[in-house]
Amino acid sequence: MLFKETTVSGIPVKNRIMRSATHDGLADENGAPSDRLIKKYEHLAKNEIGCIITGYAAVSKNGVSPYPRMMKIFDDGVIEKYKELTDAVHKNGSPVILQIAHCGRQTSSKAIGLQKVAPSNVLHTFYPDKAKKLTESEIYGIIDDFVSASVRAEKAGFDGVQLHGGHGYLLHDFLSPYGNRRKDNWGGSLENRCRIVELIIKGIKEKTNLPVWIKLSAEDNRKGGMNIETSVEICKILEAAGCDAIEVSCGTVQDGMNTMRSDLMPMDAVFKYREPCASFPKFLNKIALPAANLINPLIKQPKPLENFNVENAAIIKKSVSIPVIVVGGIHKVSDMENILSQNKADFVSMCRPFICEPDLAKKLAGGQQEAKCIMCNYWVW
Ligand SMILES: Cc1cc2nc3c(=O)[nH]c(=O)nc-3n(C[C@H](O)[C@H](O)[C@H](O)COP(=O)(O)O)c2cc1C
């Protein structure tokens, strides 16, 4: 089943293996894909991948990530370069979906040079500077930004867009009662919390012919936040609004290693690259790093490490009729086949395994039984 040709949202795909969105940090200074990034996507496409979902691309100036060299799509000037990317991928037989995102309060005003915004002003442990609570007209502005980004995506030749509705970014924050404390039309009831995403989906459908997918965190470990029961209800509302496929993930950046689970934090990389550790004076790091390495095995990490969103995907799949994609710790061909044959999801997607082996889909089709990725998470920092 895994390697049989099929379609998703009307798009022909070679198999049921997708590359889940992966921020590569390779956009140019305007946020357009660099030649290196285009080569990377070309290489993925050449190697039998079913479908590529790009790393997240910011739809608004105040929705940019603090991570360097994020893709951006809020300006017509970048369309041509995105077109080079889609041409390179299409020439090699793969469809490509653009993931579009607004980082909300999961960024820092200092890093983006603008006041960051969110549905509510909830403190973020990693990005503690205060977010401005969005006004109603600013919310409509962000809806327009998502729609305009999709119009650009269509002009650039993408086969669809995927809304980043998970991992603690702006749309997740609207959907989740943890991030959304509003008492107006955009908060409180489930219907109100879904409104922004519904209007974005409808807006994109009105202005383009693109399929609209969404990636959601079915659970997020936040007190009063997303849980599978709420997620099922959200998925039903989004399907009714016209959403074409749902990718099931989990967690937020605040959860640490929940979204991309690993046995151990790569402490040397954290201390070298991650703020505030990266700015510690060198003498402090000489003491702090060995201490961190010592306590590392004692830090309780989310479990299981493998196939960790499959059961939630299966519950969602039972409640909707649009395709469900599942991501998270999927490595073995036998697991992939089981997920599909047991009707727990329609497609499997992977991120870290494709960082480790960009030609993984071809290798699996050729008989390799398992991805070589050991979930070291060095790439994350
Ligand atoms: C380096 C890196 C970059 C990522 N960038 C994105 C992104 O841009 N958008 C997104 O939705 N998820 C992103 N993720 C999360 C992955 O898509 C995926 O949900 C997570 O890594 C779990 O899947 P895996 O076990 O196959 O890696 C990223 C993960 C990593 C490791």
The ligand as an SDF file (V2000), in Angstrom:
LIG
                    3D

 31 33  0  0  0  0  0  0  0  0999 V2000
   15.0360   21.1180   11.9600 C   0  0  0  0  0  0  0  0  0  0  0  0
   13.5410   21.0220   12.0620 C   0  0  0  0  0  0  0  0  0  0  0  0
   12.7640   21.9930   11.4580 C   0  0  0  0  0  0  0  0  0  0  0  0
   11.3640   21.9180   11.5210 C   0  0  0  0  0  0  0  0  0  0  0  0
   10.6120   22.8650   10.8790 N   0  0  0  0  0  0  0  0  0  0  0  0
    9.2650   22.7560   10.8860 C   0  0  0  0  0  0  0  0  0  0  0  0
    8.4580   23.6680   10.1410 C   0  0  0  0  0  0  0  0  0  0  0  0
    8.9500   24.5850    9.4680 O   0  0  0  0  0  0  0  0  0  0  0  0
    7.1110   23.5030   10.1900 N   0  0  0  0  0  0  0  0  0  0  0  0
    6.5140   22.4740   10.9070 C   0  0  0  0  0  0  0  0  0  0  0  0
    5.3030   22.3440   10.8910 O   0  0  0  0  0  0  0  0  0  0  0  0
    7.2540   21.6030   11.5960 N   0  0  0  0  0  0  0  0  0  0  0  0
    8.6020   21.7060   11.5930 C   0  0  0  0  0  0  0  0  0  0  0  0
    9.3430   20.7830   12.2660 N   0  0  0  0  0  0  0  0  0  0  0  0
    8.6650   19.6490   12.9380 C   0  0  0  0  0  0  0  0  0  0  0  0
    8.5930   18.4550   12.0050 C   0  0  0  0  0  0  0  0  0  0  0  0
    7.8770   18.7170   10.8170 O   0  0  0  0  0  0  0  0  0  0  0  0
    7.9380   17.2230   12.6740 C   0  0  0  0  0  0  0  0  0  0  0  0
    6.6270   17.5520   13.0500 O   0  0  0  0  0  0  0  0  0  0  0  0
    8.7210   16.7290   13.8950 C   0  0  0  0  0  0  0  0  0  0  0  0
   10.1140   16.8150   13.6830 O   0  0  0  0  0  0  0  0  0  0  0  0
    8.3840   15.2650   14.2200 C   0  0  0  0  0  0  0  0  0  0  0  0
    8.6060   14.4400   13.1050 O   0  0  0  0  0  0  0  0  0  0  0  0
    9.9230   13.4860   12.9150 P   0  0  0  0  0  0  0  0  0  0  0  0
    9.9530   12.5890   14.1130 O   0  0  0  0  0  0  0  0  0  0  0  0
    9.6760   12.7700   11.6290 O   0  0  0  0  0  0  0  0  0  0  0  0
   11.1070   14.3820   12.8840 O   0  0  0  0  0  0  0  0  0  0  0  0
   10.7410   20.8570   12.2260 C   0  0  0  0  0  0  0  0  0  0  0  0
   11.5370   19.8730   12.8380 C   0  0  0  0  0  0  0  0  0  0  0  0
   12.9200   19.9560   12.7620 C   0  0  0  0  0  0  0  0  0  0  0  0
   13.7420   18.8600   13.4060 C   0  0  0  0  0  0  0  0  0  0  0  0
  1  2  1  0
  2  3  1  0
  2 30  2  0
  3  4  2  0
  4  5  1  0
  4 28  1  0
  5  6  2  0
  6  7  1  0
  6 13  1  0
  7  8  2  0
  7  9  1  0
  9 10  1  0
 10 11  2  0
 10 12  1  0
 12 13  2  0
 13 14  1  0
 14 15  1  0
 14 28  1  0
 15 16  1  0
 16 17  1  0
 16 18  1  0
 18 19  1  0
 18 20  1  0
 20 21  1  0
 20 22  1  0
 22 23  1  0
 23 24  1  0
 24 25  2  0
 24 26  1  0
 24 27  1  0
 28 29  2  0
 29 30  1  0
 30 31  1  0
M  END
$$$$
